[in-house]
Amino acid sequence: AMLRWGRELTVQSHKPHFLALHCQEVGGKNFEESMSHVDNFVKELLSSDALKEYSRARVYLDENYRSQEHFTALGSLYFIHDSLKNIQQFDFKAKKFRKVVGKETCSETLESTPTLEKAKFPQDYFPECKWSRKGFIRTRWAMADCAFDLVNIHLFHDASNLVAWEKSPSEYSGTRQKALAYVLDRITDQRYEKLPFFVFGDFNFRLDSKKVIEKLCSDATMQTIRTDNNEIHKLVFQETDNDRKVILQIEKKLFNYVNQEVFREDNGTSLLEFDKELSVFKERLHEQEIGFPPSYPYSEDSSQGKQYMNTRCPAWCDRILMSPSARDMLLKVTKEQFSYRGFSLSPPHQPVFLSFRITAGAGKPNANKHKCCVVQ
């Protein structure tokens, strides 16, 4: 399994000098029972053959689930290749960079760890989710004469498909917009020097549900099934002819569409017009062109291959975003270097990765263009 993870982490194919891996929901849904497995996995990963040329590492795992006011279940892992001679990490308390030496793992009190900044979103951002684990972790790095922030993020999900369908844009997208603005304001405020930044993780961005359903069911009739309390329980869309064939059924946690191929064909490109949640941040955030199918929600049954579950409308939840100044650091990125990893180690989300070279001394004239960096 470790060999496969090493391969899937792009280590063997890209041989990155710097590898950043951002995880969400560390420990899974049953984190009380599973957290010990996370620790064992990380120990095996750090000592694996795939990472034997990475003798420096920093691993931050938010495992303190007993602290509901702080717990985010985020995991940020960074591996530095032996050929990268000088890399430094920022100490947010001392406000200075320190040389990275050896391997360190922090998993308990991340709030007091000086090499990161961590926050959960205020409870009133998503009041119906009493114990939300959503938040962010930020680290700051310096190498090859350029410095930048890496931010691991997990935004709020769509709790109900029915609520998401009610209006365009949905109220959930408004909540995510508010939370992302909170993060961007925090990482660009006056407390520290402003630097280029990469924000990557599970943004939970969804397609505009009302609009995408109008497209998928343009020639269908809709039947509304209500509960005894007159609340909408189910929506059923049927063809007007063809024996009134059912093409879509929606419940709170059901999205059963008759033809999943529409989400996979040409990498789902025809539906990207409904992926609108980044549009309000177009001045603040950049994204490479998407060339892969929706990364969520893949079946948790490995025998079903690349089938989507019929729980949610497939969407590009998992993203790699960057500030305009970070984009300027990148040398050319090809589509092959920005894609999801097509494997089944972490359904229902498929990992997304971006491989690129950065310009040493980015922003300086006559910079040497040879350093390589992989963000995953």
C-alpha positions in Angstrom: 0.0 0.0 0.0 2.9 2.4 0.8 4.4 1.8 -2.6 1.1 2.6 -4.2 0.7 5.8 -2.1 4.2 6.8 -3.1 3.4 6.3 -6.7 0.1 8.1 -6.5 1.6 11.0 -4.6 3.5 11.8 -7.9 6.8 11.1 -6.2 8.0 8.6 -8.7 6.7 10.3 -11.8 7.5 13.9 -11.0 10.3 13.6 -8.5 9.4 16.9 -6.8 11.9 18.9 -4.7 9.0 20.0 -2.5 5.8 18.0 -2.0 2.8 19.5 -0.2 -0.1 17.2 0.7 -3.3 18.7 2.2 -5.9 16.3 3.7 -9.3 16.9 5.1 -11.4 14.8 7.5 -8.3 13.1 8.9 -9.5 10.0 10.7 -12.7 9.8 8.6 -16.2 9.9 9.9 -15.4 7.7 12.9 -12.4 9.7 14.0 -12.6 8.5 17.6 -11.8 4.9 16.5 -9.7 5.7 13.5 -7.2 8.3 14.7 -4.7 5.7 15.9 -4.7 4.3 12.3 -3.8 7.8 11.0 -0.7 7.9 13.3 0.4 4.5 12.1 -0.1 5.4 8.5 1.9 8.6 8.8 4.8 6.7 10.5 4.8 4.2 7.7 4.6 6.9 5.0 7.6 8.8 6.5 9.7 5.7 6.5 8.6 4.3 3.1 10.9 3.6 0.2 9.0 6.0 -1.9 10.1 8.9 0.3 13.5 7.7 1.2 15.1 10.7 -0.5 13.0 13.1 1.6 14.9 13.2 4.9 13.1 16.4 5.9 9.4 16.6 6.6 6.8 18.5 8.5 3.5 16.8 9.4 0.6 18.6 11.1 -2.4 16.5 12.0 -5.3 18.1 13.8 -6.4 15.0 15.8 -7.7 16.6 19.0 -11.3 15.7 18.5 -12.1 16.2 22.2 -11.7 20.0 21.7 -14.8 20.8 19.7 -14.0 24.5 19.7 -10.7 23.9 17.9 -11.0 20.5 16.0 -10.7 20.9 12.2 -9.6 17.3 11.2 -7.1 18.9 8.8 -3.8 17.3 7.9 -1.0 19.2 6.2 2.1 17.1 5.2 5.3 18.6 3.6 8.2 16.6 2.3 11.5 18.1 1.2 13.9 16.3 -1.2 17.5 16.0 -0.2 18.6 17.9 -3.3 16.9 21.1 -2.2 19.7 22.6 -0.1 18.1 25.5 1.6 14.5 25.7 2.8 13.1 27.7 5.7 9.8 27.7 7.5 8.2 30.7 9.1 7.7 31.0 12.9 4.5 33.0 13.3 5.2 33.8 16.9 8.8 34.9 16.5 8.0 36.4 13.1 11.1 35.0 11.4 12.1 32.1 9.2 14.0 29.1 10.6 15.9 26.4 8.7 14.1 23.1 8.2 16.0 20.2 9.6 14.9 16.6 10.1 11.4 15.3 10.4 8.7 16.6 12.8 5.2 15.5 13.4 2.7 17.6 15.4 -0.7 16.2 16.2 -2.0 17.5 19.5 -2.0 21.2 20.4 -1.7 22.8 16.9 -3.1 26.0 18.4 0.3 26.6 20.2 2.5 25.3 17.3 4.5 28.4 16.2 5.1 27.3 12.6 1.4 27.4 11.6 -1.7 29.5 11.9 -5.0 27.6 12.4 -8.6 28.6 12.8 -12.1 27.2 12.7 -14.8 29.3 11.1 -17.1 31.2 13.5 -20.1 29.0 14.6 -22.6 31.5 13.3 -21.3 31.0 9.7 -23.1 27.6 9.6 -25.5 27.5 12.6 -27.4 24.4 11.5 -24.1 22.3 11.7 -23.6 22.3 15.5 -20.1 20.7 15.5 -18.7 21.8 12.2 -15.0 20.9 11.7 -14.5 23.4 8.9 -11.5 25.7 9.0 -8.0 26.3 7.7 -4.3 25.8 8.5 -1.6 28.1 7.1 2.1 27.5 6.8 4.8 29.8 5.3 7.9 28.7 3.4 11.0 30.1 1.8 13.1 28.4 -0.9 15.0 29.3 -4.1 14.8 33.0 -3.1 11.1 33.1 -3.0 8.6 32.8 -0.1 5.0 31.9 -0.1 2.1 30.6 2.0 0.4 27.2 1.7 -3.2 27.1 3.1 -5.1 23.9 3.8 -8.9 24.6 3.7 -12.2 22.8 4.2 -15.4 24.8 3.5 -19.0 24.0 4.3 -20.9 21.3 2.4 -24.4 21.2 1.0 -26.5 19.7 3.8 -29.6 19.2 1.7 -30.0 18.7 -2.1 -33.6 20.1 -1.8 -32.4 23.3 -0.1 -29.6 23.7 -2.7 -32.2 23.4 -5.5 -34.5 26.1 -4.1 -32.7 29.1 -5.5 -29.8 30.2 -7.7 -27.3 30.7 -6.3 -28.0 28.4 -3.3 -27.7 29.6 0.3 -24.9 27.1 0.8 -22.7 28.9 -1.9 -23.3 32.1 0.0 -22.0 30.5 3.2 -18.9 29.2 1.4 -18.3 32.6 -0.1 -18.4 34.2 3.3 -16.0 31.6 4.8 -13.5 31.9 1.9 -13.5 35.7 2.2 -12.7 35.2 5.9 -9.7 33.1 5.1 -8.4 35.5 2.4 -8.8 38.4 4.7 -6.9 36.6 7.4 -4.0 35.6 5.2 -3.6 39.0 3.7 -4.0 41.2 6.8 -1.4 43.5 8.3 0.0 41.1 11.0 2.6 39.6 8.6 4.2 40.5 5.4 2.0 39.8 2.4 3.3 37.0 0.3 2.1 34.9 -2.7 -0.2 32.1 -1.5 -1.6 28.8 -2.6 -5.0 27.7 -1.1 -5.9 24.1 -1.7 -8.2 21.5 -0.2 -11.9 20.7 -0.1 -13.7 23.9 -1.0 -17.0 22.0 -1.4 -17.8 24.1 -4.4 -20.9 22.8 -6.1 -22.6 23.3 -9.4 -25.5 25.8 -9.4 -28.1 23.1 -8.6 -31.2 24.9 -9.9 -29.5 25.8 -13.2 -27.9 22.4 -13.8 -31.2 20.6 -13.1 -33.0 23.0 -15.5 -30.4 21.8 -18.2 -30.5 18.1 -17.4 -34.3 18.1 -17.2 -35.2 20.7 -19.7 -38.0 18.6 -21.3 -39.2 16.9 -18.2 -42.1 17.5 -15.9 -41.6 17.7 -12.1 -43.6 15.9 -9.4 -43.3 17.1 -5.8 -43.9 14.6 -3.0 -44.5 16.1 0.4 -44.5 14.9 4.0 -47.4 14.9 6.4 -46.1 18.3 7.5 -46.3 19.6 3.9 -42.5 19.8 3.6 -41.0 18.8 0.3 -39.6 15.2 0.7 -38.8 14.3 -2.9 -38.7 15.8 -6.4 -39.2 13.4 -9.4 -38.5 14.6 -13.0 -40.1 12.5 -15.8 -39.9 12.7 -19.5 -43.1 14.0 -21.1 -43.3 11.0 -23.4 -41.3 7.8 -23.6 -43.7 6.2 -21.0 -42.9 9.1 -18.7 -39.5 7.6 -17.9 -38.0 8.9 -14.6 -34.7 10.8 -15.3 -33.9 12.4 -12.0 -34.9 11.9 -8.4 -33.9 14.3 -5.6 -34.2 14.0 -1.8 -32.2 15.6 1.0 -29.3 13.1 0.4 -30.3 11.6 -2.9 -29.4 12.8 -6.4 -30.2 9.9 -8.8 -29.7 10.9 -12.4 -30.3 8.4 -15.2 -27.1 9.1 -17.1 -23.8 9.6 -15.2 -21.9 9.8 -18.5 -22.8 13.5 -18.8 -20.4 14.1 -15.8 -17.6 12.1 -17.3 -17.9 12.8 -21.0 -15.2 15.2 -22.1 -14.3 15.6 -18.4 -17.7 17.1 -17.7 -16.8 20.3 -19.6 -20.4 21.0 -20.6 -21.2 21.5 -17.0 -18.4 23.9 -16.1 -20.6 26.8 -16.9 -22.6 26.0 -13.7 -19.4 26.0 -11.6 -19.7 29.6 -10.6 -18.6 29.9 -6.9 -15.1 31.3 -7.8 -16.5 34.1 -9.9 -16.8 36.6 -7.1 -13.1 36.1 -6.2 -11.8 36.4 -9.8 -9.6 39.4 -8.8 -8.2 37.7 -5.8 -7.8 34.1 -6.8 -6.4 32.3 -9.9 -7.0 28.7 -11.0 -5.4 26.7 -13.8 -7.8 25.4 -16.4 -9.7 22.4 -15.2 -9.1 19.3 -17.3 -10.6 16.5 -15.2 -14.1 15.3 -14.3 -15.9 16.3 -11.1 -13.8 15.0 -8.1 -16.8 14.2 -5.9 -18.8 12.0 -4.9 -17.1 8.8 -6.1 -18.5 5.4 -5.0 -17.0 4.0 -1.8 -17.5 0.5 -3.2 -14.1 -0.2 -5.0 -15.8 -2.8 -7.2 -17.8 0.1 -8.9 -14.7 1.7 -10.3 -15.3 5.3 -11.2 -19.0 5.4 -10.6 -20.4 8.4 -8.8 -22.6 7.8 -5.8 -26.3 8.9 -6.2 -26.1 11.0 -3.1 -25.1 14.4 -4.5 -24.8 16.1 -7.9 -21.1 15.5 -9.0 -19.0 18.6 -8.6 -15.5 20.0 -8.6 -15.2 20.2 -4.8 -11.4 19.8 -4.6 -9.4 22.7 -6.0 -6.0 24.3 -6.1 -6.2 28.1 -6.1 -3.5 30.8 -5.9 -3.1 34.5 -5.6 -2.2 36.4 -8.8 1.3 36.9 -7.3 1.6 33.1 -6.9 0.5 32.5 -10.4 3.3 34.8 -11.6 5.9 32.5 -9.9 4.8 29.6 -12.0 6.5 28.5 -15.2 4.2 26.9 -17.7 1.8 24.3 -16.4 0.4 21.8 -18.8 -3.0 20.1 -18.5 -1.3 16.8 -17.7 0.2 18.5 -14.7 -3.2 19.7 -13.3 -5.5 16.7 -12.9 -7.0 14.4 -10.4 -5.3 11.2 -9.5 -7.6 8.4 -10.9 -7.4 6.0 -8.0 -9.7 4.8 -5.3 -7.7 5.4 -2.1 -9.9 8.2 -0.8 -13.4 8.1 -2.1 -15.8 9.8 -2.2 -13.2 12.6 -3.0 -10.6 12.0 -5.7 -7.3 13.8 -5.0 -6.3 16.7 -7.3 -2.7 17.6 -7.9 -0.8 20.4 -9.5 2.8 20.0 -10.6 4.8 23.0 -11.6 8.3 24.6 -11.7 8.8 27.9 -9.9 11.1 30.6 -11.0 14.0 30.9 -8.5 14.0 34.4 -7.1 10.6 35.0 -8.6 10.0 38.6 -9.5 13.8 39.4 -9.7 15.4 40.1 -13.1 17.3 37.4 -14.8 16.0 34.8 -12.3 17.3 31.2 -12.8 14.5 29.0 -13.9 15.3 25.6 -12.5 13.7 24.9 -9.2 10.8 22.5 -9.1 7.8 22.5 -6.7 4.8 20.2 -6.5 1.7 21.2 -4.7 -0.8 18.4 -4.1 
